[in-house]
């Protein structure tokens, strides 16, 4: 649900890995499935990972354009994970866990907690900045937590949550700063242009060889 692979695995994995082991998956399979699923958070719109924000910043294109381009690859990625999980279940005759809870009953009770995610999507479609969309989603989460006592966020928990979010933002800020140094260096010294010209000259116009050398350079 968020763009950090580690955060996804740490939060969702505490629930899904024991559940998969109880259903019949081996510990290694459960951990692998969760790791792959969590990594998809970098690809799946609308949240995606820090890389998408860096791309939007330095390519000077709307974040929504990057998110739209990622929909099909992300869907194919999760379709592959789904088929892998399904075929393991078929092979090992895994039936799942019967908890007696229906999806629609859970959505009727807690479905309103998805509203902040929908708010982010709508605001991005309306061309608001990712920063503004995230800010109002945080405000919406806090307001919605006051609806029921079961999900209520107190002042102390709110402060801890905001502090955790600030610490998490450090990695994104560091990545943006490092990319800024690299892009600035390439621009001021013309390293990027000269490097590209040398690769094209070296490959004598062969597109395939140019792509291979570019891949190695990256």
Secondary structure, 3 states (H helix, E strand, C coil): CCCCHHHHHHHHHHHHHHHHHHHCCCHHHHHHHHHHHHHHHHCCCCCCCHHHHHHHHHHCCCHHHHHHHHHHHHHHHHHHHHHHHHHHHHHHCCCCCCCCCCHHHHHHHHHHHHHHHHHHHHHHHCCCCHHHHHHHHHHHHHHHHCCCHHHCCCHHHHHHHHHHHHHHHHHHHHHHHHHHHHHHHHHHHCHHHHHHHHHHHHHCCCHHHHHHHHHHHC
